[in-house]
Amino acid sequence: MSEVNRRLLLKTRPEGRVKNSDFDLVEEAIPEISDGEALIRTTYLSLDPTNRVWMTDVPGYLPPVQIGEVMRSGGVGRVVASKSDTYKEGQLVNGFTGWQDYVVASDSLPFTPLPEGMDVPDSAFLGALGMTGLTAYFGITDVAKVKEGDTVVISAAAGAVGSVAGQIAKILGARVVGIAGGPDKCAWLVDELGFDAAVDYKAEGWKDKFKEATPNGVDVNFENVGGEVMEAVFGRLNIGARIALCGLISGYNDAEASTGPRNFSNLITRRASVQGFLILDYFARIPEAVGQIAAWMAEGKLQSRETVVEGLENTPESLNLLFDGKNTGKLVVKIAD
Ligand SMILES: NC(=O)c1ccc[n+]([C@@H]2O[C@H](COP(=O)([O-])OP(=O)(O)OC[C@H]3O[C@@H](n4cnc5c(N)ncnc54)[C@H](OP(=O)(O)O)[C@@H]3O)[C@@H](O)[C@H]2O)c1
C-alpha cells in the first residue's frame, strides 16, 4: 500500500495534445476519514475522451477542472477503511476517483459498490460493465431504438463505446458496419465480435469501400467521431434514418470548433433525426443495463476488451492514446494491484 497519496493536479490547460508537464504530481498524506466516510485505494483509472474536454476552460455538462484541482476521472478501487454503513472494507467500488491513489467516499462524493464473484477483471467495470458499456447500451436501445434488420453504422467502432454498441446491435438482429482505423482493428471487429463488415477509414479509397459495405444505405448511425467520417455516413442515410450522437472525438484537441458536415442538408432530404445524449441522464437505469450486459457476457454473446497502461505518473500523456487510436476497447491505467 502506498504510504502517501500521489495526486495529479492540473497546472496548465493543454494546447492540443496533453503533456505530463501540464500536471503537477504531488505527494500528500493519505486522507483521514470521518464518520459516514470510507477510504478508497484506486486501482484502475478510466481514460475517456471527455477528460480532454474537462481540461479546457469551456463550460460543458460538468464544470471545467480548475487549475490546481485534482484531475477529474472515473475509476475503480477497493475500500481500505470504512466508517460508513454503505461501504465494507475490501469492497470493490466505482465512481469519480480522480487521478490519485486515494479518495474519500462521502455523501457528496458517493461510490457504487460492485458485484463480487463475476469472472471478469476489475477493469471490465470501466469497460463493458462500466460507463462506456452503459453509453453503448442506452445509445443503441433507447436513443437509436435499433431493431432487427436495421443497417447500423458505428464510428470509432473498435473503441470502448463503439465495440460494445456494435455487439449489442448484433444481438438485436441488426446488420452492423464498423468504421475503425487500421486493418487489425477491422479484422477484430469482423472475426472476433461478429460485425458484418468493417471499413478502415485510414486506407486509401475507404469511402468506396464504405459504400460497398452499406449497399442498402444506413438506417442508424451511432456517431462517436464527427468530421470527415460522419460526413461519409451522412452521405449514405436512408429516409427516416436515426443518428445517435454520442461524441465528436475528432475535434476535442482543436482550439476552434469545426464548421460541421458539408452535407448537413442530407438530414432534410432523408428526413433523418439526430439525438444527442449523455449517459448522465440514464443513471437511474444503470442496474437494468448492467444486469443485461452481464447476462450477455455470461452467455458468451458480448466481449469486454481493455487496453491497460500502467503508472499514475504516465496518466496525462496516456490520454493521447485515445486520439492516436492506440487503444482497442476500453483504455485504462492500472495504478495499483
Ligand atoms: N454521450 C456520452 O454520454 C458519452 C459517454 C462516453 C463516451 N462518449 C463519446 O464516445 C466516443 C468514444 O469514446 P470512448 O471512450 O469509447 O473512446 P474510444 O472509442 O475507446 O477511443 C477513441 C477512438 O476514437 C478514434 N479516433 C480518435 N481520433 C479520431 C479521429 N480524428 N478520427 C477518427 N477516429 C478517431 C480512435 O480509434 P481509431 O483507431 O478507429 O481511429 C480511438 O481509439 C467519444 O466521442 C466520447 O466522447 C460519449
The ligand as an SDF file (V2000), in Angstrom:
LIG
                    3D

 48 52  0  0  0  0  0  0  0  0999 V2000
  -22.5010   10.8250  -24.7370 N   0  0  0  0  0  0  0  0  0  0  0  0
  -21.9450   10.2140  -23.7070 C   0  0  0  0  0  0  0  0  0  0  0  0
  -22.5080   10.1400  -22.6090 O   0  0  0  0  0  0  0  0  0  0  0  0
  -20.6000    9.5840  -23.9010 C   0  0  0  0  0  0  0  0  0  0  0  0
  -20.0560    8.7310  -22.9170 C   0  0  0  0  0  0  0  0  0  0  0  0
  -18.8250    8.1260  -23.1990 C   0  0  0  0  0  0  0  0  0  0  0  0
  -18.1530    8.4130  -24.3840 C   0  0  0  0  0  0  0  0  0  0  0  0
  -18.7020    9.2770  -25.2750 N   0  0  0  0  0  0  0  0  0  0  0  0
  -18.0580    9.5700  -26.5460 C   0  0  0  0  0  0  0  0  0  0  0  0
  -17.9370    8.3330  -27.2530 O   0  0  0  0  0  0  0  0  0  0  0  0
  -16.8240    8.4230  -28.1330 C   0  0  0  0  0  0  0  0  0  0  0  0
  -15.9490    7.1850  -27.9030 C   0  0  0  0  0  0  0  0  0  0  0  0
  -15.4520    7.2400  -26.5670 O   0  0  0  0  0  0  0  0  0  0  0  0
  -14.6350    6.0090  -25.9740 P   0  0  0  0  0  0  0  0  0  0  0  0
  -14.4260    6.2890  -24.5340 O   0  0  0  0  0  0  0  0  0  0  0  0
  -15.2950    4.7570  -26.3740 O   0  0  0  0  0  0  0  0  0  0  0  0
  -13.2510    6.1470  -26.7130 O   0  0  0  0  0  0  0  0  0  0  0  0
  -12.6100    5.0560  -27.6570 P   0  0  0  0  0  0  0  0  0  0  0  0
  -13.5300    4.8620  -28.8110 O   0  0  0  0  0  0  0  0  0  0  0  0
  -12.2110    3.8870  -26.8530 O   0  0  0  0  0  0  0  0  0  0  0  0
  -11.2820    5.7760  -28.1240 O   0  0  0  0  0  0  0  0  0  0  0  0
  -11.3270    6.7750  -29.0630 C   0  0  0  0  0  0  0  0  0  0  0  0
  -11.1590    6.2030  -30.5030 C   0  0  0  0  0  0  0  0  0  0  0  0
  -11.5550    7.2080  -31.4080 O   0  0  0  0  0  0  0  0  0  0  0  0
  -10.8620    7.0490  -32.6110 C   0  0  0  0  0  0  0  0  0  0  0  0
  -10.3940    8.3740  -33.0420 N   0  0  0  0  0  0  0  0  0  0  0  0
   -9.6510    9.2510  -32.3360 C   0  0  0  0  0  0  0  0  0  0  0  0
   -9.4270   10.3710  -33.0490 N   0  0  0  0  0  0  0  0  0  0  0  0
  -10.0530   10.1780  -34.2460 C   0  0  0  0  0  0  0  0  0  0  0  0
  -10.1970   10.9640  -35.4300 C   0  0  0  0  0  0  0  0  0  0  0  0
   -9.6510   12.1960  -35.5270 N   0  0  0  0  0  0  0  0  0  0  0  0
  -10.8910   10.4490  -36.4620 N   0  0  0  0  0  0  0  0  0  0  0  0
  -11.4510    9.2090  -36.3800 C   0  0  0  0  0  0  0  0  0  0  0  0
  -11.3580    8.4170  -35.2970 N   0  0  0  0  0  0  0  0  0  0  0  0
  -10.6640    8.9060  -34.2430 C   0  0  0  0  0  0  0  0  0  0  0  0
   -9.6820    6.1080  -32.3370 C   0  0  0  0  0  0  0  0  0  0  0  0
   -9.9490    4.8760  -32.9930 O   0  0  0  0  0  0  0  0  0  0  0  0
   -9.3970    4.5650  -34.4880 P   0  0  0  0  0  0  0  0  0  0  0  0
   -8.1570    3.7660  -34.3210 O   0  0  0  0  0  0  0  0  0  0  0  0
  -10.5280    3.8070  -35.0650 O   0  0  0  0  0  0  0  0  0  0  0  0
   -9.1250    5.8860  -35.1280 O   0  0  0  0  0  0  0  0  0  0  0  0
   -9.7130    5.8880  -30.8300 C   0  0  0  0  0  0  0  0  0  0  0  0
   -9.3510    4.5800  -30.4600 O   0  0  0  0  0  0  0  0  0  0  0  0
  -16.1310    9.7330  -27.8390 C   0  0  0  0  0  0  0  0  0  0  0  0
  -16.5270   10.6800  -28.7980 O   0  0  0  0  0  0  0  0  0  0  0  0
  -16.6510   10.1010  -26.4740 C   0  0  0  0  0  0  0  0  0  0  0  0
  -16.6020   11.4920  -26.2400 O   0  0  0  0  0  0  0  0  0  0  0  0
  -19.8990    9.8600  -25.0500 C   0  0  0  0  0  0  0  0  0  0  0  0
  1  2  1  0
  2  3  2  0
  2  4  1  0
  4  5  1  0
  4 48  2  0
  5  6  2  0
  6  7  1  0
  7  8  2  0
  8  9  1  0
  8 48  1  0
  9 10  1  0
  9 46  1  0
 10 11  1  0
 11 12  1  0
 11 44  1  0
 12 13  1  0
 13 14  1  0
 14 15  2  0
 14 16  1  0
 14 17  1  0
 17 18  1  0
 18 19  2  0
 18 20  1  0
 18 21  1  0
 21 22  1  0
 22 23  1  0
 23 24  1  0
 23 42  1  0
 24 25  1  0
 25 26  1  0
 25 36  1  0
 26 27  1  0
 26 35  1  0
 27 28  2  0
 28 29  1  0
 29 30  1  0
 29 35  2  0
 30 31  1  0
 30 32  2  0
 32 33  1  0
 33 34  2  0
 34 35  1  0
 36 37  1  0
 36 42  1  0
 37 38  1  0
 38 39  2  0
 38 40  1  0
 38 41  1  0
 42 43  1  0
 44 45  1  0
 44 46  1  0
 46 47  1  0
M  CHG  2   8   1  16  -1
M  END
$$$$
